[in-house]
């Protein structure tokens, strides 16, 4: 998924080449049979990101999720 230059991934930063469920989520008790482990998205934030930028990403994610839900219900 691409959101206006936002750094995001479905895997951990240290394992970006893998398509397996996040070992971090699994270690937190999110099981492989749980849908959350395969639909999780990781966002990368840096020291210089601002609260305004996080708010913009928040709005874009909500908009995108709503669009996906609308498509899925058709």
trRosetta pair geometry for C-beta under 8 A, 3 or more apart (Angstrom, degrees):
i j d omega theta_ij theta_ji phi_ij phi_ji
1 8 6.8 -35 78 93 98 129
1 41 7.4 -34 43 -119 133 136
1 64 7.1 98 -170 169 131 149
2 6 7.9 148 -170 45 47 83
3 6 4.2 -11 82 27 101 126
3 8 6.7 37 28 12 113 137
3 57 6.8 90 125 -137 138 78
3 60 5.0 121 -166 136 120 134
3 61 6.9 -11 -113 -72 163 67
3 64 6.5 -84 -96 -39 112 152
4 56 7.9 -86 88 145 141 115
4 60 6.2 -114 22 -123 120 160
6 43 6.8 -40 168 -138 111 99
6 57 5.4 118 -115 -117 137 111
6 60 7.2 180 -29 84 145 145
7 43 6.9 104 88 -167 70 57
7 44 3.5 -50 112 52 123 117
8 41 5.6 9 -179 175 117 107
8 42 6.5 162 -156 83 63 50
8 43 5.0 -24 -101 -102 91 62
8 44 6.8 -148 -75 6 39 81
9 12 7.9 -87 100 27 128 4
9 13 7.2 136 42 -84 146 56
9 16 6.0 -71 -148 -127 157 91
9 41 7.3 154 79 -159 29 65
9 42 5.1 -19 65 59 81 101
9 44 7.5 49 2 -33 100 105
10 19 7.9 25 91 -137 123 62
10 22 8.0 -138 151 -49 58 102
10 40 6.8 118 -156 83 68 64
10 41 6.0 -47 -97 -105 60 59
10 42 7.2 145 -122 12 9 86
11 15 5.4 -106 160 95 122 87
11 16 5.7 157 82 -117 118 37
11 18 5.6 150 -141 72 155 83
11 19 7.3 -102 -60 -104 131 28
11 20 7.6 72 -116 62 119 56
11 22 5.9 170 -143 -85 52 81
11 42 7.1 -65 82 14 22 130
12 15 4.7 49 63 34 98 97
12 16 7.5 -109 88 -61 48 57
12 22 5.2 119 -42 -139 92 94
12 23 6.6 -49 -13 37 144 84
12 24 5.6 124 -87 -8 125 117
12 42 6.7 111 -105 -45 37 166
13 16 6.3 -3 -156 -56 32 102
13 42 7.1 -132 -45 130 78 148
13 44 6.8 101 -90 -96 120 110
15 18 4.5 -23 162 21 101 124
15 20 7.8 -55 150 56 136 96
15 22 7.8 154 63 -126 127 60
15 23 7.0 89 2 6 158 110
20 23 7.9 37 109 -50 112 81
21 25 6.4 -95 166 69 99 118
21 26 5.8 104 114 -52 116 111
21 30 7.9 -148 174 107 129 104
21 32 5.6 -157 2 -111 156 81
21 37 4.4 15 -148 158 131 110
21 38 6.1 -68 -94 -76 99 67
22 25 4.2 77 79 9 109 104
22 26 6.6 -178 94 -8 58 84
22 37 6.8 -145 37 -159 83 78
22 40 6.1 -66 4 76 133 140
22 42 7.4 128 -95 -47 144 123
23 26 5.4 -53 -144 41 37 115
23 27 6.1 39 155 -21 68 105
24 27 5.9 -56 -149 37 27 109
24 28 6.6 24 150 -17 61 108
25 28 5.5 -58 -150 37 34 112
25 30 4.2 -43 166 53 94 132
25 36 7.3 -157 -172 121 136 95
25 37 5.1 165 118 -120 135 82
25 40 5.8 -172 -71 -10 154 167
26 29 7.9 111 178 -20 30 8
26 30 6.2 -84 -84 69 33 75
26 31 7.3 67 -130 -115 73 29
26 32 6.9 14 -107 -55 110 78
26 37 6.5 63 -70 -133 74 134
30 34 5.4 -117 -172 73 72 140
30 36 5.3 -98 -153 91 125 114
30 37 4.6 157 135 -72 109 97
30 40 7.7 70 134 -48 164 139
31 34 4.7 105 59 -6 76 102
31 37 6.7 -118 91 -22 28 143
32 37 5.8 -96 -111 84 36 154
32 38 7.8 64 -160 -47 59 101
34 37 5.3 91 77 -7 89 101
35 38 6.2 -72 -160 46 47 98
35 39 5.8 14 156 1 83 119
36 39 6.3 -76 -135 50 28 93
36 40 6.0 52 165 -58 67 96
37 40 6.3 -26 -143 -9 24 118
43 57 6.8 102 -145 163 145 149
45 49 4.8 -93 -158 28 85 153
45 54 7.3 14 -111 -88 126 105
46 49 5.3 122 55 -23 67 95
49 53 5.1 -116 -165 74 85 138
49 54 6.4 89 150 -50 117 90
50 53 4.8 104 56 3 76 99
50 54 7.2 -137 100 -1 45 85
51 54 5.6 -52 -150 37 36 113
51 55 6.3 41 150 -22 66 105
52 55 5.6 -54 -151 35 31 115
52 56 6.6 34 151 -21 64 102
53 56 5.6 -50 -150 32 34 113
53 57 6.6 34 152 -16 65 103
54 57 5.7 -53 -150 37 34 111
54 58 6.3 42 148 -26 65 105
55 58 5.3 -49 -147 31 33 119
55 59 6.6 33 155 -17 64 102
56 59 5.9 -54 -153 35 31 110
56 60 6.4 27 152 -16 65 109
57 60 5.6 -59 -146 41 32 111
57 61 6.1 34 156 -22 68 106
58 61 6.0 -55 -146 34 25 109
58 62 6.5 23 156 -16 61 108
59 62 5.9 -57 -150 37 29 110
59 63 6.3 28 154 -18 65 109
60 63 5.6 -54 -145 38 31 112
60 64 6.1 29 157 -17 66 109
61 64 5.8 -57 -145 40 29 109
61 65 6.1 29 157 -18 66 108
62 65 5.9 -54 -143 38 27 109
62 66 6.3 28 156 -18 62 108
63 66 5.9 -59 -151 37 28 112
63 67 6.5 29 152 -20 63 106
64 67 5.6 -53 -149 34 33 113
64 68 6.4 33 153 -18 66 104
65 68 5.7 -53 -148 37 33 112
65 69 6.3 35 153 -20 66 106
66 69 5.6 -51 -145 37 32 113
66 70 6.3 35 154 -22 64 105
67 70 5.7 -53 -149 34 31 113
67 71 6.5 31 152 -17 63 105
68 71 5.7 -55 -151 37 32 111
68 72 6.3 31 153 -20 66 108
69 72 5.6 -57 -146 37 31 112
69 73 6.4 23 158 -16 66 109
70 73 6.1 -61 -148 37 28 105
70 74 7.1 44 151 -40 60 97
71 74 5.9 -43 -160 6 35 117
